[in-house]
Amino acid sequence: MKYYVIAGEASGDLHGSNLMKALKTEDTAADFRIWGGDLMEAQGGQLVKHYRDLAFMGFWEVLKNIRTILGNIKLCKQDILTYAPDVLILIDYPGFNLRIAKWAKAQGMKVYYYISPQIWAWHSSRVHGIKASVDRMFVILPFEQDFYARYDYKVDFVGHPLMDVVQDYQAPEGFKASQQLSDKPIIALLPGSRKQEIERLLNVMLSVVPDFPDYQFVIAGAPSQERGFYQQVIQQAPLSAEAGQRVRFVDNQTYALLQHAEAALVTSGTATLETALFEVPQVVCYKGSPLSYYIARQVVNVDYISLVNLIADREIITELIQAECRPERIREELSVLLQGSRRQQLQEDYQKLKTIIGRGGASQKAARLMVQYARATD
């Protein structure tokens, strides 16, 4: 069968690539055309648009780039019609994908959605549009099945695909030496994958480097950004020569970095769950543009911004949001993280978190169901 797969972010590229790999075992004739990234392309997908050209963060940023976004939607529709897929698979990225879903359903296409938009967090009324436009929804968070059931919409809970990725991962031998890292313990910095959030958050993360002279701080470079961009941001940080020597950078090797880290400063999103699954103590740091944050506060109806706390339904990790995301608070929370009692409690909480999200096999389960459903309706 022919599959048209759309992912608009780095995490979607990761999960999309693993889904494509699984689909090829369930359907040996699988053919893919994709909006995604390098990982999905490596699985044999014909890449139309890279996610680095699609990621706009926040309400104001979307508004500024609305002409580009609308142009991408028009291009996508035209390309889908030309390819004429048997199944359209949408991965998260709701602002774009829900528009495509509505249009595709009107064209009579099979529409599957993998990794639900977080409509339980805000604008829950979108569930009615999803029911009308999406033939099958495959969710990865346990509470999402109950959420959709309240609207009489049956979905498939397949487990979280990150469990497979983390369980199977092993850092390359000699990682620290190959990256010219010292013997000092590592504090990982994960400032996100979008330019806006990196510019906004990396400097405030770097501001605490002088306060921890016995540690090296290693930035996790996102595959969607050039190394030179990070260098420009680092140069703007007011660091002494000594502190600057303890700042290092690794490109597209976040998991290897997390396997070696003592603690981490992490933006909200998937990275918080990845860090937890590697059992690294973390502080969540998030700061958006004032307008975007103000609008979000009016419409978001959840108590936390990190996946870790949302899944646990309680505060496991500290979230420093907006005004709280400042050097003195980061310094304070990071100091606590490096102490024994807090680290022990986090390890216990992380083990409970793993039990909640499932034992693994999410990608294969989703692929198997997708192929079964598609063949049953042919």
Secondary structure as GFF3:
##gff-version 3
##sequence-region A 1 378
A	DSSP	beta_strand	2	7	.	.	.	ID=ss1
A	DSSP	alpha_helix	10	26	.	.	.	ID=ss2
A	DSSP	beta_strand	31	36	.	.	.	ID=ss3
A	DSSP	alpha_helix	38	42	.	.	.	ID=ss4
A	DSSP	beta_strand	46	50	.	.	.	ID=ss5
A	DSSP	three_ten_helix	51	53	.	.	.	ID=ss6
A	DSSP	alpha_helix	59	64	.	.	.	ID=ss7
A	DSSP	alpha_helix	66	83	.	.	.	ID=ss8
A	DSSP	beta_strand	87	91	.	.	.	ID=ss9
A	DSSP	alpha_helix	94	106	.	.	.	ID=ss10
A	DSSP	beta_strand	111	114	.	.	.	ID=ss11
A	DSSP	alpha_helix	126	133	.	.	.	ID=ss12
A	DSSP	beta_strand	136	139	.	.	.	ID=ss13
A	DSSP	alpha_helix	142	149	.	.	.	ID=ss14
A	DSSP	beta_strand	156	157	.	.	.	ID=ss15
A	DSSP	alpha_helix	162	167	.	.	.	ID=ss16
A	DSSP	alpha_helix	175	178	.	.	.	ID=ss17
A	DSSP	beta_strand	186	190	.	.	.	ID=ss18
A	DSSP	alpha_helix	195	206	.	.	.	ID=ss19
A	DSSP	three_ten_helix	209	211	.	.	.	ID=ss20
A	DSSP	beta_strand	216	221	.	.	.	ID=ss21
A	DSSP	alpha_helix	227	236	.	.	.	ID=ss22
A	DSSP	alpha_helix	241	245	.	.	.	ID=ss23
A	DSSP	beta_strand	247	251	.	.	.	ID=ss24
A	DSSP	alpha_helix	254	260	.	.	.	ID=ss25
A	DSSP	beta_strand	261	266	.	.	.	ID=ss26
A	DSSP	alpha_helix	270	277	.	.	.	ID=ss27
A	DSSP	beta_strand	282	286	.	.	.	ID=ss28
A	DSSP	alpha_helix	290	299	.	.	.	ID=ss29
A	DSSP	alpha_helix	307	312	.	.	.	ID=ss30
A	DSSP	beta_strand	318	321	.	.	.	ID=ss31
A	DSSP	three_ten_helix	322	324	.	.	.	ID=ss32
A	DSSP	alpha_helix	327	337	.	.	.	ID=ss33
A	DSSP	alpha_helix	340	357	.	.	.	ID=ss34
A	DSSP	alpha_helix	362	376	.	.	.	ID=ss35
###
